[in-house]
């Protein structure tokens, strides 16, 4: 009779000889309207606030609209951007020196919009070069999460690494 440790060892040995299978690529959701919907009117409003901020300020660089969406006391958890609405405006202005026309929808490859309590999270497809083979690409998921208070974005988290 086989013991569990013998079976586990055999499974491990077999797995070393099995071919590795690629991940399932992350894909964007082309239909944004259902992602903005919610049976809770406050969650729907929070989703819309973050979505419109992303389109009009972050992607289009229209920093004149930042006050409409972002509190002065904005807290930033990205290690590359200081706290405060002014710091966010500076960050966006450096990325997009002249405002672009805002699109009707978020341009980035959006996977989902999730809202719970006072939090809204946008998830996006991110494509990177494979570190083991520069001729290959792979996808993963990036997120940006926002906390809403009194109809403004007051806090932000993402998965950025220090540059």
C-alpha positions in Angstrom: 0.0 0.0 0.0 1.3 3.5 -0.9 1.6 6.1 1.8 0.5 9.7 1.2 4.2 10.9 1.2 5.1 8.3 -1.5 2.1 9.5 -3.6 3.0 13.1 -3.1 6.6 12.5 -4.1 5.4 10.6 -7.2 3.1 13.4 -8.2 5.9 16.0 -7.8 8.3 13.9 -9.9 5.7 13.5 -12.6 4.9 17.2 -12.6 8.5 18.0 -13.4 8.2 16.1 -16.7 4.9 17.6 -17.7 5.0 20.5 -20.1 4.2 23.9 -18.6 1.0 25.5 -19.9 0.7 29.2 -20.5 -1.6 31.3 -18.4 -5.0 32.4 -19.7 -4.4 35.9 -21.1 -6.3 38.7 -19.3 -8.8 40.3 -21.6 -10.7 43.6 -21.5 -14.4 43.9 -21.2 -15.6 45.9 -24.2 -19.0 46.7 -22.7 -18.5 49.4 -20.0 -22.2 50.3 -19.4 -23.1 47.1 -17.4 -19.9 47.5 -15.3 -21.1 51.0 -14.2 -24.6 49.7 -13.2 -25.6 48.8 -9.6 -28.9 48.2 -7.8 -27.5 50.5 -5.1 -27.7 54.1 -6.4 -24.8 55.2 -4.2 -22.5 52.5 -5.6 -23.5 53.4 -9.1 -22.7 57.1 -8.4 -19.3 56.2 -6.9 -18.5 54.0 -10.0 -19.5 56.8 -12.3 -17.4 59.4 -10.3 -14.2 57.2 -10.6 -14.9 56.3 -14.2 -15.4 59.9 -15.3 -12.3 61.0 -13.3 -10.3 58.4 -15.1 -11.5 59.5 -18.5 -11.5 63.2 -18.1 -8.5 63.8 -15.8 -6.2 60.8 -15.8 -6.4 59.8 -19.4 -7.2 63.1 -21.0 -5.0 65.3 -18.8 -7.7 67.8 -18.2 -6.3 68.8 -14.7 -8.7 71.8 -14.6 -11.4 69.2 -13.7 -9.4 67.6 -10.8 -11.2 69.8 -8.2 -14.6 68.4 -9.5 -13.4 64.8 -8.7 -10.6 64.9 -6.1 -10.5 66.3 -2.5 -7.7 68.7 -1.7 -6.6 66.3 1.1 -6.3 63.4 -1.3 -4.2 60.5 0.2 -2.0 58.7 -2.3 -0.6 55.2 -1.7 1.4 55.0 -5.0 5.1 55.3 -3.8 5.9 57.6 -6.8 3.3 60.3 -6.2 2.9 62.5 -3.0 -0.3 63.2 -1.2 -2.7 66.0 -2.1 -4.7 67.0 -5.1 -2.0 69.4 -6.2 0.6 66.6 -6.4 -1.9 64.5 -8.5 -2.4 67.5 -10.8 1.4 67.8 -11.2 1.8 64.0 -11.9 -0.9 64.1 -14.6 0.4 67.3 -16.1 3.9 65.7 -16.5 2.4 62.7 -18.2 0.1 64.8 -20.5 1.4 68.3 -20.8 -1.5 69.5 -23.0 -5.0 68.3 -22.3 -6.6 65.9 -24.9 -10.3 65.7 -25.7 -12.0 63.3 -23.2 -13.3 60.1 -24.8 -16.8 58.8 -24.2 -15.3 55.8 -22.4 -12.2 54.8 -20.6 -9.5 54.1 -23.3 -7.4 51.7 -21.2 -8.3 48.0 -21.5 -10.8 47.8 -18.6 -11.5 44.4 -17.1 -13.9 45.3 -14.4 -15.3 48.0 -12.1 -16.1 46.9 -8.6 -17.7 48.9 -5.8 -18.3 48.1 -2.2 -19.1 50.6 0.6 -17.0 53.7 -0.2 -14.5 51.9 -2.4 -14.3 51.6 -6.2 -11.8 49.5 -8.0 -10.9 49.6 -11.6 -9.0 46.5 -13.0 -7.1 46.8 -16.2 -5.2 44.5 -18.6 -1.4 45.1 -18.4 1.0 43.6 -21.0 4.7 43.1 -20.3 7.7 41.6 -22.0 8.5 38.1 -20.7 11.6 38.4 -18.6 12.8 34.9 -19.9 12.2 35.7 -23.6 12.1 39.3 -24.8 10.3 38.2 -28.0 7.3 37.1 -25.9 4.6 39.2 -24.1 2.3 38.2 -21.3 -0.7 39.8 -19.6 -1.5 40.4 -16.0 -4.0 42.6 -14.1 -3.3 46.1 -12.8 -5.7 47.7 -10.3 -6.5 51.2 -9.1 -8.7 51.5 -6.0 -10.3 54.7 -4.8 -12.1 55.7 -1.6 -15.0 58.1 -2.0 -16.1 60.6 0.7 -18.8 63.3 0.2 -18.8 62.8 -3.6 -15.0 63.2 -4.1 -12.1 60.8 -4.4 -10.1 61.1 -1.1 -7.7 58.1 -1.3 -6.0 55.9 -3.9 -4.2 52.6 -4.0 -2.6 50.8 -7.0 0.0 48.1 -7.6 2.8 50.5 -8.6 6.4 49.8 -7.5 8.9 52.5 -6.5 10.7 53.9 -9.5 
